[in-house]
Amino acid sequence: MPDKYSTELLVENCNKDEEKNTQFPLDAYIVTYKDSNGDVRKDIVRASAKVNLFDMYYDKFGANSLISIDYGHGTVNPKLYGIKVPNKTKKRPRRNA
């Protein structure tokens, strides 16, 4: 379902420590909602706009299930999130001329 709404689910049903993690991108949101059993849950979701998040959770869980959509605590540039750092090759020592 996330492909239809241009969203990426980073953490499902997160705890307080994961919620405060700063290693997520700046465009991540903390979504608080009630699941089908009535339990309150929090997800960390990446999206380009809040309206996409609202549409996704409204369609998935129905009316009156969405409690809040807040900004996350991430500090990573969204363009750089998820990119692996390449290993640096060892430089050869200079030869004396």
N, C-alpha and C positions, 0 to 999 in steps of 0.2 A: 503493500500500500504506500510506502514512502515515495516510490518513484512517481506516482500519480500527482503528488503534492509538492514535489521538489524539496523533500526533507530527508534528513539522515538521523536515525536514532542512534545516539552515542551510548547512553546508559539507560537501561530500563529499570524502573523501581529502585532508584538510587537512595543511598543513605546520606546522613548529614556530612560525612567526610567527603564523599564523592561530589556532593553538591557544592562544597567550598573549594574544590580542586581548581587550580589556575592553569592547568595544562590543556584545557579545552580552548577552542577558537573563540574569538570575540563575538561571532554571530550565533553562538549557542544560547538556547533558552531553557529555563527550568519550567516545565509544565506540570501543574498540580491538577489532578482529576480524580474522579471516583470511577472505579472499574465496575464491571457488571455485577459483582458481589456487594458493592457499596463501600469497599475499602478505599481509603485515600492513598494515592500513589503519586510519586514524582518521577518524571523522566527528564533526561537531558537530551534535547533534540536540537539539531542544527537546521536552520531554515533561513531563506533569504527575506521572508516577511512573516509577520505574526498572523496574517490572514490565512496563510497556508497551514500553519499549525492549528488554528481554530477549525478550519475546514476538515482537516484530517481527524482530529479528536471528536468533532461533532458527528462526522459520518461513522466513526468507529464505535463510539459509546453512546451517542444520542444526545438529546437535549438535557440540560441541567446536570451534565456530568463534568464539564470543565469548570474548575475553580479559579485558577489563575495562570497567567503566562508572564513570567518574570525574566529579566536578563540574567544570564549566567555570570560566573565569576572568572571566565576564561580571559587569558591575556595573550594568546598566540594569534598571530596574523592568520586570517582565514586562508590566504593563498599558500601559506607554508605549513598548515596543519596536515599531518599525515605523511609528510615527505621524509623519507629516510635520509640520514646524513651519510654521504659517501665516505668510505675509508680513505684516508690520505696515504699516498704511497711514500715510502721512505726516500728521501733525497740522497743521491749519491754524493759522496764527498768530492770536493774539487781537487783536480790534479794540479800540482805546482808546475808552472811553465818553465 
